[in-house]
Amino acid sequence: MSTHAKRERLLLADLLESAGPSAPTLCADWTARDLAAHVVVRERRADAAGGLFVKPLAGRLERVQAEYAQKPFDELIGLIRSGPPRMSPFALKQIDEASNTVEFYVHAEDVRRAQPDWVRRELDPVFSDALWSRLEKMARLLGRKSPVGLVLRRPDGRVAVARRGVPVVTVVGEPGELTLFAFGRQAAADVTLEGDQEAVGRVVKAALGV
């Protein structure tokens, strides 16, 4: 049975392939090649991927990722499409779905929205709810660096508190757009911000995300 993570994986691979290895992304100065290398290393090199969360390992992660970035781009795309090796935790459907649904959605938009002619993707309600469910669980982690109180609100009124405090900025949008905003892609997210203008400006520039 297809899962959200599997679908987003294949979409990400298609977008990277279409964009080409030198295409820009929303991930700072990463090209599509750099992003592809990141995805592959995260799934296939647990010995290095720890650098995503443990600072002393960051140097090793950077070296390994640079090595993978030297591989032929088509090979990297193939590795993304084929998924993690059998012994990887990501090979388990439950872990893949829990860990990669948002990861691949955000990175797919990193590729899509870095292009000048990008068009907003309409998400089906089931997938939107899946993103919202994960966003609710991660909101406090993603918003911990917000300089002001931060609330994420869907058009139907459901909210997730990302950070308590005053003044409060409320970000209104569909779950996919709120996800991008909370993951630090504020400039690319199609949302409405409510609150004191100075506070809004601070949130827009804040280092949100993991």
Long-range contacts (C-beta under 8 A, 24 or more apart in sequence): 3-93, 3-96, 3-97, 3-101, 4-97, 4-101, 4-105, 4-127, 4-130, 5-96, 5-97, 5-99, 5-100, 5-101, 5-104, 6-83, 6-96, 8-100, 8-101, 8-104, 8-105, 8-108, 9-80, 9-81, 9-83, 9-100, 9-104, 10-81, 11-104, 11-108, 12-39, 12-80, 12-104, 12-107, 12-108, 12-111, 13-77, 13-80, 13-81, 15-108, 15-111, 15-112, 16-76, 16-77, 16-80, 16-111, 17-74, 17-77, 19-111, 19-115, 20-73, 21-73, 23-111, 23-114, 23-115, 24-114, 25-107, 25-110, 25-111, 25-114, 26-109, 26-110, 26-113, 26-114, 26-185, 26-188, 27-107, 27-110, 32-73, 32-111, 33-69, 33-73, 33-76, 34-65, 34-69, 35-107, 35-110, 35-111, 36-69, 36-73, 36-76, 36-77, 36-80, 37-65, 37-66, 37-68, 37-69, 37-71, 37-76, 38-65, 39-80, 39-104, 39-107, 40-68, 40-76, 40-79, 40-80, 41-65, 41-68, 42-103, 43-83, 43-84, 43-88, 43-90, 44-79, 44-84, 44-85, 44-88, 46-88, 98-134, 101-130, 101-131, 101-134, 102-131, 102-134, 102-135, 102-138, 102-179, 102-183, 105-131, 105-176, 105-179, 106-179, 106-180, 106-183, 106-185, 109-176, 109-180, 109-185, 109-188, 110-185, 113-185, 113-188, 120-190, 121-176, 123-174, 123-175, 123-176, 127-176, 128-174, 128-175, 128-176, 129-175, 131-175, 131-176, 131-179, 132-158, 132-160, 132-175, 132-178, 134-179, 135-160, 135-175, 135-178, 135-179, 135-182, 136-160, 138-182, 139-182, 141-210, 142-182, 142-183, 142-208, 142-209, 142-210, 143-182, 143-208, 145-206, 145-207, 145-208, 146-203, 146-206, 146-208, 147-199, 147-202, 147-203, 147-206, 148-195, 148-199, 148-202, 148-203, 150-203, 152-178, 152-181, 152-182, 153-178, 154-178, 162-208, 167-195, 167-196, 167-199, 168-195, 168-199, 169-193, 169-194, 169-195, 169-196, 169-199, 169-200, 169-203, 170-194, 170-195, 171-203, 181-208, 182-208, 182-209, 183-208, 183-209, 183-210, 184-208, 184-209
